[in-house]
């Protein structure tokens, strides 16, 4: 099995944008529409108020995720994705760990995220990683099927 490598990247880098496009297509297939209409700006993922990482498997980009500031002590997880060909190999867990470490290194004390109820594999990963259900927040807080999670870093 090839080793998974995690690298920091700019949110607007071509490799990041390609993975985000794939992530949104996956969400669109599950939920319809564009997949996610949450407003995001590349500048939100720049240190010290955010970061974005890419996972590589065998030298190929196969996953991504990032965080942006959500208040002074909280980070919001955004754009987590693993390509179908790399699922079940620990990519998402490594991306999540890298994103959490980055947020913690920038002084964040808590990570929160929005997810949809049609992503059972993501929900299972988040709960097994210590995330608990929290009141919905953000862009989809009043949307049917939105589930939100958080945990102390």
N, C-alpha and C positions, 0 to 999 in steps of 0.2 A: 504494500500500500504506500502511496506517495505521502510525503509529509505536508501538512497544512502550514502555510506561512501567512501571517497577518502583517499587512503593511498600512501605514497611515497614507491617506490620499486626500486630495481636494475633492469636495462634493461635486464640483463642476468639471472634474477631469473626465476625459472621454470614457475611460474604463468604468468609472463610477456611474456615469450617466447611462452606459449600456446596461449595467446590472440593474440600475433603478428602473429603466425601461422594461426589463424582463420582470422585475418585481411588480410593477404596476399592471403589466399584462396578466400576470398570475392572479392578482387581486381582481382585475376586471373580469376574468373568467369565473371567479368565485361569486362576485357581487354585482357584476354589470358595470356599465359606464367606464370611466377612466381608471377605476381601481382605487384611487385615493385622490380626493380633491383638497386635502389639507394644504394650506399655503406653506411653502417652504422656500427659503432663499439660501443660496450657497454660502453666503456670508455668516449664516447662523451656525455653520459647522466648522468655524475657524477658532482655534485656541485663542483665548482661554475660555470662551463661551460655548465651545462645541468641538467636535472632531468627527472624522469619518474614516472607516477602515475598509480595506478590501482583503478578502481571503483568497489565497491561491492554493491550488491543489495540482501538483505536477507542473507548476509554472503557469497554469491557466487560471484566470479569475473566475471564481465559482460562488462567491458570496460577498455580502457587504452589510454594513450597519453603521449607525452614527448616533450621536446625541447632540442636543441643543439645550441651551439654558431654558429653564422653566422656573423663574424666580431665582433668588440668590443662592439657595442651597440645593436645588433640585435640578436633575437632568431629565430630559425626555428622550426616550429611545425612539429612533425613526429609521425607516427604510431598511429594516432587517430583511435579508433575503438569502436563500441558498438555491442555487440552480438545481433542477430536478436530478441531473446526473450525479450530483455530489451529496444528495441527501442521505442521511443515515450514517454519515462518516464523522460526525462531530464538528462539522464546519460551523454550524449555527452556535453551538456552545462556545467555541473558540472566539467567534466574533463577539458574542455577548460578553464574554470575560474581558476581551480587549476594550470594548466600549465602556464597560463598568470601570475598569482600571483607569482609563483615560479620564472619565468624569471624576473619579475619586481623587486622582492626581491634581485635578483643577479645583479641588475643595468641595465638590458636590457630596452631599450626605445621603441623597435618596435618588433612585431612578424610578420613573413612571413610564407607562406606555399605554397606548390604545391598541386594541386588537379587535378583530371581528369574530363572531361566533362560528363562522365557516372556515376557521383555521384551527382545527382540533390539534394538529401536530405542534403548532406554535404555542397554543394554550398549555399543552402538556409539557413542553420544554420550559416555559416560563414558570409554571407551578413547581416543577421539579427543581428549578434553579432558585427556589425560595421566594418567588413573587406571590403576593396575595391580592385578591380582588380589592379594589378601591372604588369609591364613587367615580362614575364617568366624568371626564373632563375634556376640554379641547374641542376640536372641530366637530367630532362625531358624538359628543356627550348626550345629545338628545335623539340619536339615531337608534332605531331598532337593530338589535344584533351587536351593538358596541359593548365590549367588555374591556375594562381598564384594570391594570395591575400596577403594583409598586412594591419596592423593597428598599430597606436601608442598605447603603453601600458600606 
